[in-house]
């Protein structure tokens, strides 16, 4: 159950970043009204709320797992971020980045073992 909660936490972190990316894409470049645009954006607000839920889950996880296992597990958010950038935002991902993602997954596996 702890690892399921960790995965939910990681997915919330990535989804919050996704919402912020979409929100900032819609807002565009920074200018005089950007702060007001941020406050009014449902994507920015939604991303913040997702982060609140991720933080609540994280606090619960900290009561149930060793920090030395739980915290490194969050690095999977980087891997999911690369995949999301590639699949959703159509960003170019280099072979070196894919290898780096694989190393992160291997590291998390070894730590969780």
N, C-alpha and C positions, 0 to 999 in steps of 0.2 A: 504493500500500500504506500509506503514511503516513496518508492521510486515513481509510482504513478503520480503522486502529488508533486514530486520534483519535475516530472515531464509537463504537467499542467502549468506549473510555475514558469518553466522555460517557454512554453508555447504562449502564455500570456505576455511574457516579456517581448517575444518576437511580434505578436499581434499588436501590442501597444506601439512598437516601433513602426510597424506597417501603417497603422492609422496616422502616426505623426508624419511619415513620409508622404502619404496621400494628402494630408492636410497642408503640408508645406508646398507640395507641388501645385495645389490649387491656389494657395496664397501667392506663390511666385517669389520674386525678389523682395528683399527687405526695403522698406521705405518708411515714411512718416506714420502711416496708419497700420503698420504691421502688428504692433502690440494689440490693437483693437481687433484686428483680423484674427489673431491667435485666440483671444478671449471669446470670440463669437463662433469660431470654427467647431462644428460638431466632431470633426475628425481629431482635432487637438484635444478637445474635452474628452472624447471617447477614449483616446489613447491614455490620457491621465487617469481616467477611471479604471481602465484595464490594469494600469500600474498599481493602483490602490489595491485591487484584488490580488494581484501578483505578490504584493508586499505582505498582505494578510496571510496568504498561503505560505510565503517564505518564513514568516514569524512562527507559524505552526510547525513547519518542517524543522526549524531550529530547536524545537522542544523534543523532537523525536529522533534526530539523527546526529551523528558526529559532524561537526563543522568541516572537518578535513575531508569528508566524503561529499557532503551536500554542496559546498561552495564550488568545488571544481566541476561538478555536474552542470552548473549553470553555463559553463563555457559552450555547451551544446547550442546555446542561443546564437553563437557566432556561426556555427555550421548551418543552422536553419536560416539565418540571415543571408548567408551566401546563396543557399538554394532559393530563397524567396527573391533575392535580387535577380537571380538568373531567370526563374520561371515567371514571376509576376511583373517585375519591372524591366525585363528584357535586357538586363545589364550583362556586359561581357565578363566572364569569369575565366581567369587564366588557369592553365594546368597547375601552376605553382599554388594557386589558391585552393584548387581541389585537393592537392596533396596536403596542404596545411589543414584543411577540413578533416581529411582522413586521419591525420596525426592527432587532432583534437579528439575525434571519436575513439581512437585507440587508447589515448590517454585516459579518457573518462571510463572506458571499459576496464582498464587496468586498476584504476582507483576504486571502482565499484566492486571489483572482484574480491 
